[in-house]
Amino acid sequence: MAAQMGTAKALSVCWRFIYFVLPLLYIDFHGFMRYVLKSEYFCRYGEEWQGGGKGGAKLKTSGAGAGNPPSGGGAGAGLTKKVGGALEQAEGWLVGLCNLIVLAAIFIWLVYIYYMTHPGEAAKVGLEAIGELFK
């Protein structure tokens, strides 16, 4: 499916530029559309590295002939399914980890802003914490 191959390409490009953090929004959107809304226009996680499409279009065999197994799979299709499943699970965990890192950074930034705008309260909380240590 052409649309699925296009979204797979967009997903792989976002993974290449993940250090900008903004592509994480598309990666989350892609996962939401695929796994929550069950849209078939979005590939599963991990399939973008296999060529996109259903089951990794680049890794499928084209049919019987000189050295090719009969169409319908064979050993190559089973390997593609195992690799795709492992990539899907690993990429899902990686998306979750990236989201946690971004949320932690936002939380730390908000705490920093709060204590910079309320220095009196920050000193009071700090002194109370030191007092609790020496009780």
Phi and psi in degrees as GROMACS dihedral restraints (atoms count N, CA, C in turn):
[ dihedral_restraints ]
;  ai    aj    ak    al  type     phi  dphi    fc
    3     4     5     6     1   -65.6    20    10
    4     5     6     7     1   -39.9    20    10
    6     7     8     9     1   -64.7    20    10
    7     8     9    10     1   -38.5    20    10
    9    10    11    12     1   -67.7    20    10
   10    11    12    13     1   -36.2    20    10
   12    13    14    15     1   -68.2    20    10
   13    14    15    16     1   -34.9    20    10
   15    16    17    18     1   -67.4    20    10
   16    17    18    19     1   -43.7    20    10
   18    19    20    21     1   -69.8    20    10
   19    20    21    22     1   -29.4    20    10
   21    22    23    24     1   -66.3    20    10
   22    23    24    25     1   -40.2    20    10
   24    25    26    27     1   -64.8    20    10
   25    26    27    28     1   -42.6    20    10
   27    28    29    30     1   -62.5    20    10
   28    29    30    31     1   -39.0    20    10
   30    31    32    33     1   -65.8    20    10
   31    32    33    34     1   -41.9    20    10
   33    34    35    36     1   -67.5    20    10
   34    35    36    37     1   -34.8    20    10
   36    37    38    39     1   -66.6    20    10
   37    38    39    40     1   -40.4    20    10
   39    40    41    42     1   -62.8    20    10
   40    41    42    43     1   -37.8    20    10
   42    43    44    45     1   -66.4    20    10
   43    44    45    46     1   -31.9    20    10
   45    46    47    48     1   -70.6    20    10
   46    47    48    49     1   -25.0    20    10
   48    49    50    51     1  -115.1    20    10
   49    50    51    52     1    28.8    20    10
   51    52    53    54     1   -64.2    20    10
   52    53    54    55     1   -24.0    20    10
   54    55    56    57     1   -66.9    20    10
   55    56    57    58     1   -12.5    20    10
   57    58    59    60     1   -82.2    20    10
   58    59    60    61     1    -9.5    20    10
   60    61    62    63     1    70.9    20    10
   61    62    63    64     1   -34.4    20    10
   63    64    65    66     1   -61.4    20    10
   64    65    66    67     1   -37.1    20    10
   66    67    68    69     1   -61.7    20    10
   67    68    69    70     1   -17.2    20    10
   69    70    71    72     1   -61.6    20    10
   70    71    72    73     1   -29.3    20    10
   72    73    74    75     1   -61.9    20    10
   73    74    75    76     1   -43.7    20    10
   75    76    77    78     1   -69.1    20    10
   76    77    78    79     1   -38.3    20    10
   78    79    80    81     1   -62.2    20    10
   79    80    81    82     1   -41.7    20    10
   81    82    83    84     1   -66.3    20    10
   82    83    84    85     1   -42.2    20    10
   84    85    86    87     1   -60.8    20    10
   85    86    87    88     1   -42.9    20    10
   87    88    89    90     1   -60.6    20    10
   88    89    90    91     1   -46.9    20    10
   90    91    92    93     1   -64.0    20    10
   91    92    93    94     1   -39.0    20    10
   93    94    95    96     1   -62.8    20    10
   94    95    96    97     1   -45.9    20    10
   96    97    98    99     1   -65.8    20    10
   97    98    99   100     1   -38.5    20    10
   99   100   101   102     1   -77.4    20    10
  100   101   102   103     1   -47.3    20    10
  102   103   104   105     1   -96.0    20    10
  103   104   105   106     1   -27.5    20    10
  105   106   107   108     1   -94.4    20    10
  106   107   108   109     1   -49.8    20    10
  108   109   110   111     1   -90.0    20    10
  109   110   111   112     1    -5.4    20    10
  111   112   113   114     1    56.7    20    10
  112   113   114   115     1    39.8    20    10
  114   115   116   117     1   -77.0    20    10
  115   116   117   118     1   129.6    20    10
  117   118   119   120     1   -83.6    20    10
  118   119   120   121     1    -0.4    20    10
  120   121   122   123     1   -80.5    20    10
  121   122   123   124     1   -10.0    20    10
  123   124   125   126     1  -115.4    20    10
  124   125   126   127     1   130.6    20    10
  126   127   128   129     1   -75.3    20    10
  127   128   129   130     1   163.2    20    10
  129   130   131   132     1   -71.3    20    10
  130   131   132   133     1   156.0    20    10
  132   133   134   135     1   -59.4    20    10
  133   134   135   136     1   137.6    20    10
  135   136   137   138     1    97.5    20    10
  136   137   138   139     1   -26.2    20    10
  138   139   140   141     1   -73.2    20    10
  139   140   141   142     1   -20.4    20    10
  141   142   143   144     1   -66.6    20    10
  142   143   144   145     1   -25.4    20    10
  144   145   146   147     1   -84.5    20    10
  145   146   147   148     1   -13.3    20    10
  147   148   149   150     1   -97.1    20    10
  148   149   150   151     1     0.7    20    10
  150   151   152   153     1   112.9    20    10
  151   152   153   154     1     3.1    20    10
  153   154   155   156     1    75.0    20    10
  154   155   156   157     1   178.4    20    10
  156   157   158   159     1    76.4    20    10
  157   158   159   160     1  -178.1    20    10
  159   160   161   162     1   -78.6    20    10
  160   161   162   163     1   118.9    20    10
  162   163   164   165     1    75.5    20    10
  163   164   165   166     1    13.8    20    10
  165   166   167   168     1    77.4    20    10
  166   167   168   169     1    86.0    20    10
  168   169   170   171     1   -59.6    20    10
  169   170   171   172     1   -34.2    20    10
  171   172   173   174     1   -73.4    20    10
  172   173   174   175     1   -23.1    20    10
  174   175   176   177     1   -94.5    20    10
  175   176   177   178     1    -7.5    20    10
  177   178   179   180     1   -75.9    20    10
  178   179   180   181     1   150.1    20    10
  180   181   182   183     1   -84.5    20    10
  181   182   183   184     1   152.9    20    10
  183   184   185   186     1   -91.8    20    10
  184   185   186   187     1    -7.7    20    10
  186   187   188   189     1   139.7    20    10
  187   188   189   190     1  -173.1    20    10
  189   190   191   192     1   -75.2    20    10
  190   191   192   193     1   151.5    20    10
  192   193   194   195     1   155.5    20    10
  193   194   195   196     1  -153.8    20    10
  195   196   197   198     1   -62.4    20    10
  196   197   198   199     1    90.9    20    10
  198   199   200   201     1    85.8    20    10
  199   200   201   202     1    -4.4    20    10
  201   202   203   204     1   -94.4    20    10
  202   203   204   205     1   139.1    20    10
  204   205   206   207     1   -70.1    20    10
  205   206   207   208     1   162.9    20    10
  207   208   209   210     1   -59.0    20    10
  208   209   210   211     1   151.6    20    10
  210   211   212   213     1   -63.1    20    10
  211   212   213   214     1   147.0    20    10
  213   214   215   216     1   116.7    20    10
  214   215   216   217     1     3.9    20    10
  216   217   218   219     1   119.2    20    10
  217   218   219   220     1  -123.7    20    10
  219   220   221   222     1   110.1    20    10
  220   221   222   223     1  -155.0    20    10
  222   223   224   225     1   -66.0    20    10
  223   224   225   226     1   -36.0    20    10
  225   226   227   228     1   -64.8    20    10
  226   227   228   229     1   -38.4    20    10
  228   229   230   231     1   -68.4    20    10
  229   230   231   232     1   -38.6    20    10
  231   232   233   234     1   -65.5    20    10
  232   233   234   235     1   -40.5    20    10
  234   235   236   237     1   -65.6    20    10
  235   236   237   238     1   -42.0    20    10
  237   238   239   240     1   -60.3    20    10
  238   239   240   241     1   -40.0    20    10
  240   241   242   243     1   -67.4    20    10
  241   242   243   244     1   -41.0    20    10
  243   244   245   246     1   -67.0    20    10
  244   245   246   247     1   -44.9    20    10
  246   247   248   249     1   -65.1    20    10
  247   248   249   250     1   -42.2    20    10
  249   250   251   252     1   -62.4    20    10
  250   251   252   253     1   -39.8    20    10
  252   253   254   255     1   -65.9    20    10
  253   254   255   256     1   -40.8    20    10
  255   256   257   258     1   -67.6    20    10
  256   257   258   259     1   -42.0    20    10
  258   259   260   261     1   -64.9    20    10
  259   260   261   262     1   -39.4    20    10
  261   262   263   264     1   -62.3    20    10
  262   263   264   265     1   -44.8    20    10
  264   265   266   267     1   -67.3    20    10
  265   266   267   268     1   -44.5    20    10
  267   268   269   270     1   -64.1    20    10
  268   269   270   271     1   -42.0    20    10
  270   271   272   273     1   -68.9    20    10
  271   272   273   274     1   -34.7    20    10
  273   274   275   276     1   -61.9    20    10
  274   275   276   277     1   -44.1    20    10
  276   277   278   279     1   -64.5    20    10
  277   278   279   280     1   -38.7    20    10
  279   280   281   282     1   -66.1    20    10
  280   281   282   283     1   -38.8    20    10
  282   283   284   285     1   -62.0    20    10
  283   284   285   286     1   -44.8    20    10
  285   286   287   288     1   -61.6    20    10
  286   287   288   289     1   -42.6    20    10
  288   289   290   291     1   -63.6    20    10
  289   290   291   292     1   -43.7    20    10
  291   292   293   294     1   -61.3    20    10
  292   293   294   295     1   -41.3    20    10
  294   295   296   297     1   -64.7    20    10
  295   296   297   298     1   -39.6    20    10
  297   298   299   300     1   -65.2    20    10
  298   299   300   301     1   -39.4    20    10
  300   301   302   303     1   -63.6    20    10
  301   302   303   304     1   -43.6    20    10
  303   304   305   306     1   -65.6    20    10
  304   305   306   307     1   -42.0    20    10
  306   307   308   309     1   -64.8    20    10
  307   308   309   310     1   -39.3    20    10
  309   310   311   312     1   -64.6    20    10
  310   311   312   313     1   -40.7    20    10
  312   313   314   315     1   -64.2    20    10
  313   314   315   316     1   -41.0    20    10
  315   316   317   318     1   -64.5    20    10
  316   317   318   319     1   -41.9    20    10
  318   319   320   321     1   -62.2    20    10
  319   320   321   322     1   -46.2    20    10
  321   322   323   324     1   -62.0    20    10
  322   323   324   325     1   -41.4    20    10
  324   325   326   327     1   -63.2    20    10
  325   326   327   328     1   -42.7    20    10
  327   328   329   330     1   -66.1    20    10
  328   329   330   331     1   -39.5    20    10
  330   331   332   333     1   -63.6    20    10
  331   332   333   334     1   -43.0    20    10
  333   334   335   336     1   -60.2    20    10
  334   335   336   337     1   -46.4    20    10
  336   337   338   339     1   -61.7    20    10
  337   338   339   340     1   -42.3    20    10
  339   340   341   342     1   -62.4    20    10
  340   341   342   343     1   -46.2    20    10
  342   343   344   345     1   -73.5    20    10
  343   344   345   346     1   -23.4    20    10
  345   346   347   348     1   -75.2    20    10
  346   347   348   349     1   -28.6    20    10
  348   349   350   351     1   -91.8    20    10
  349   350   351   352     1   -12.9    20    10
  351   352   353   354     1  -130.2    20    10
  352   353   354   355     1    68.7    20    10
  354   355   356   357     1   -67.7    20    10
  355   356   357   358     1   -31.7    20    10
  357   358   359   360     1   -64.3    20    10
  358   359   360   361     1   -44.1    20    10
  360   361   362   363     1   -67.4    20    10
  361   362   363   364     1   -35.9    20    10
  363   364   365   366     1   -63.0    20    10
  364   365   366   367     1   -41.9    20    10
  366   367   368   369     1   -65.7    20    10
  367   368   369   370     1   -40.9    20    10
  369   370   371   372     1   -62.8    20    10
  370   371   372   373     1   -46.3    20    10
  372   373   374   375     1   -64.4    20    10
  373   374   375   376     1   -40.8    20    10
  375   376   377   378     1   -63.8    20    10
  376   377   378   379     1   -43.7    20    10
  378   379   380   381     1   -66.8    20    10
  379   380   381   382     1   -37.2    20    10
  381   382   383   384     1   -64.8    20    10
  382   383   384   385     1   -39.5    20    10
  384   385   386   387     1   -65.9    20    10
  385   386   387   388     1   -40.0    20    10
  387   388   389   390     1   -66.7    20    10
  388   389   390   391     1   -39.3    20    10
  390   391   392   393     1   -62.5    20    10
  391   392   393   394     1   -37.8    20    10
  393   394   395   396     1   -67.3    20    10
  394   395   396   397     1   -29.2    20    10
  396   397   398   399     1   -68.4    20    10
  397   398   399   400     1   -34.2    20    10
  399   400   401   402     1   -97.3    20    10
  400   401   402   403     1    10.4    20    10
